[in-house]
Amino acid sequence: MRSVPRMERGFTLAEMTVVAVILAILAAVAMPLTKIAVQREKEISLHRELRTIRSAIDAYKKMADEKKIEIEDGTDGYPKTLEVLVKGVKAKDDKAGGAAKSGERIVKFLRRIPRDPLTASGEWALLSSQDAPDSSTWDRKNVYDVYSRSRATAIDGTKYRDW
């Protein structure tokens, strides 16, 4: 057997150190990008969930304004809670096109209350139509608007509460 000279048997310490430094630099660059990508996905989900809930509130309000559902006094035509949008309400069903015979049907506006992707809960901060726009408490009279309970700041520098 032929013996291999010492210089040809493997990597030197200097070569290993250079490779380790390069890998550390690449990892340091990739970590913040990964965190931003995860945060961006949560923000996209938050926009989608807020749009879903707000559309359901608007549909409820439209039916109330058109007198297709009965509303409680003091609610201004908005749902009393988010659960009302899931459980549904009795709507006047005029099958005869204005004739005397009409029935009732249950109209549901949401299948479930979406989860807040930032807090990972189904609990949302709510505002009623009587609350001040910058209020941090809900007077429980109705649900006029919904926002995240997260106190964090978005990638664009705005507060999630203001979305």
HELIX and SHEET records of a PDB file:
HELIX    1   1 ARG A    6  GLU A    8  5                                   3    
HELIX    2   2 LEU A   13  ASP A   65  1                                  53    
HELIX    3   3 LEU A   82  LYS A   87  1                                   6    
HELIX    4   4 TYR A  160  ASP A  162  5                                   3    
SHEET    1   A 2 VAL A  89  ASP A  93  0                                        
SHEET    2   A 2 GLY A 103  VAL A 107 -1                                        
SHEET    1   B 2 ALA A 125  LEU A 127  0                                        
SHEET    2   B 2 ASP A 145  TYR A 147 -1                                        
END                                                                             
